[in-house]
Amino acid sequence: MKYKAGDKVRIRQWQALLRDKEVSMDGLYLYIKEYCGQVATIMGVFGENLYKIDLDNEKNWWYPYYFEGYAFEFGEEAEFSDDKEDWCKRIYLGYIDGAEYPYVCVSGSYRENFRNGEKYISNKWRYARPIQKKHTIIIDGKEIEISEKSYQKLKEGLK
């Protein structure tokens, strides 16, 4: 499961869906066309790859390939990467539709300049995601960092 309820996603542009060799025309429904390019909120997750969104009042099923990726508000802090391996926190500025590196953000060294309204340098990234929460647990006196998902599973097991 890539997205979870509450995540903001950007619906892909219609032409991008038509060009995508992995998207079969049989599976491409016309209801999608009116929402292309818009930002939606994931309202429900069903199985590994079916979603309901707010834009259509949860009427239709949405597959992950209908989404360009996560959507952010201007000035929101998120994590960005070029390889989905090394992630760094940056401030989101905008999105360039159809670009190889579509996410534009403020470089970490210019974060204060951005916040103070001064000049800053922006850069572009291929991938983005909401900031991943990390938790630290202590076992036998040793600190261990775990993901939000592992933390939630552990928390449920303690109930």
C-alpha positions in Angstrom: 0.0 0.0 0.0 1.6 3.3 -1.1 -0.9 5.8 0.1 -3.0 6.0 3.3 -6.2 7.7 4.2 -5.6 11.4 4.6 -2.7 11.6 2.1 -3.0 14.4 -0.6 -2.3 13.2 -4.1 -2.2 14.8 -7.5 -4.2 13.2 -10.3 -2.1 12.6 -13.4 -2.8 14.6 -16.6 -5.0 12.9 -19.1 -2.3 13.0 -21.9 0.2 11.4 -19.5 -2.2 8.6 -18.8 -2.7 8.0 -22.5 1.0 7.9 -23.2 1.8 5.5 -20.3 2.4 2.0 -21.8 1.6 0.4 -18.4 -1.9 1.9 -18.3 -4.3 -0.2 -20.5 -7.0 1.6 -22.3 -9.4 -1.0 -21.0 -8.6 0.1 -17.5 -8.7 3.8 -18.2 -12.1 5.2 -17.3 -13.5 8.5 -18.6 -14.6 9.7 -15.2 -10.9 10.3 -14.5 -10.6 13.0 -17.2 -12.5 15.7 -15.3 -10.2 15.4 -12.3 -6.8 15.3 -14.1 -4.3 17.7 -12.6 -6.3 18.3 -9.4 -5.3 17.5 -5.9 -7.4 14.9 -4.0 -7.4 13.5 -0.5 -7.4 9.7 -0.1 -10.5 8.8 1.8 -10.2 5.1 1.9 -7.8 2.3 1.1 -8.9 -1.1 0.0 -6.5 -4.0 -0.4 -3.1 -3.2 -1.9 -4.1 -0.9 -4.8 -7.6 0.5 -4.6 -8.5 3.9 -3.3 -11.5 6.2 -2.8 -11.0 10.0 -3.0 -12.8 13.1 -1.9 -13.1 14.8 -5.4 -15.8 12.4 -6.6 -17.4 11.9 -3.2 -15.8 8.4 -3.0 -17.9 7.2 -5.9 -15.3 5.5 -8.1 -12.3 3.2 -7.6 -8.9 4.8 -8.2 -5.7 2.9 -8.9 -2.2 4.1 -7.9 -1.2 4.7 -11.5 -3.9 7.4 -11.8 -1.9 9.5 -9.3 1.2 11.5 -10.2 2.3 11.3 -6.6 1.9 13.2 -3.3 0.7 16.7 -3.4 1.8 19.4 -0.9 0.9 23.0 0.0 3.3 25.8 -0.8 5.8 26.1 2.1 5.0 22.7 3.5 8.0 20.6 4.6 8.3 17.2 3.0 11.0 14.6 2.0 12.5 14.5 -1.5 14.7 12.1 -3.3 16.1 11.3 -6.8 16.4 7.5 -6.2 13.8 6.7 -3.5 16.8 5.6 -1.3 18.3 8.8 0.1 15.6 11.3 1.4 16.1 14.8 2.6 13.8 17.3 4.2 13.0 20.4 2.1 10.3 23.1 1.7 7.9 22.5 -1.1 7.5 25.3 -3.7 5.7 23.8 -6.6 5.2 21.1 -9.2 6.2 21.1 -12.9 3.8 18.8 -14.7 5.5 16.4 -17.1 9.0 17.2 -16.0 11.5 14.5 -15.2 12.2 16.3 -11.9 8.8 17.7 -11.1 9.1 18.7 -7.4 10.6 22.2 -6.8 11.7 23.0 -3.3 14.0 25.2 -1.2 17.5 23.8 -0.6 18.2 23.1 3.0 20.9 25.7 3.4 18.4 28.4 2.2 15.5 27.4 4.5 15.8 30.5 6.8 16.1 32.8 3.8 12.8 31.4 2.5 11.1 31.8 5.8 12.4 35.3 6.2 11.3 36.3 2.6 14.8 36.8 1.4 16.4 35.4 -1.8 16.9 31.6 -1.8 18.0 28.9 -4.2 15.6 26.2 -5.2 16.3 22.8 -6.6 14.3 20.0 -8.3 13.7 16.4 -7.2 12.2 13.3 -8.9 10.3 11.9 -5.9 8.5 13.3 -2.8 6.7 11.9 0.2 5.3 13.2 3.5 7.8 13.3 6.3 8.2 9.8 7.7 7.8 9.8 11.4 10.5 7.9 13.3 10.2 6.6 16.9 12.8 5.5 19.3 12.2 2.6 21.7 14.6 1.4 24.3 15.2 -2.3 24.7 17.7 -3.5 27.3 19.0 0.0 27.6 19.7 0.3 23.9 17.9 2.9 21.8 16.4 1.5 18.5 14.8 3.7 15.9 11.7 2.2 14.2 9.3 3.4 11.5 5.8 4.8 12.1 4.3 1.6 10.7 6.3 -0.6 13.1 5.5 1.7 16.0 1.8 1.4 15.3 2.0 -2.4 15.1 3.9 -2.5 18.4 1.4 -0.1 20.0 -1.6 -2.3 18.9 0.2 -5.4 20.3 0.4 -3.7 23.7 -3.4 -3.1 24.0 
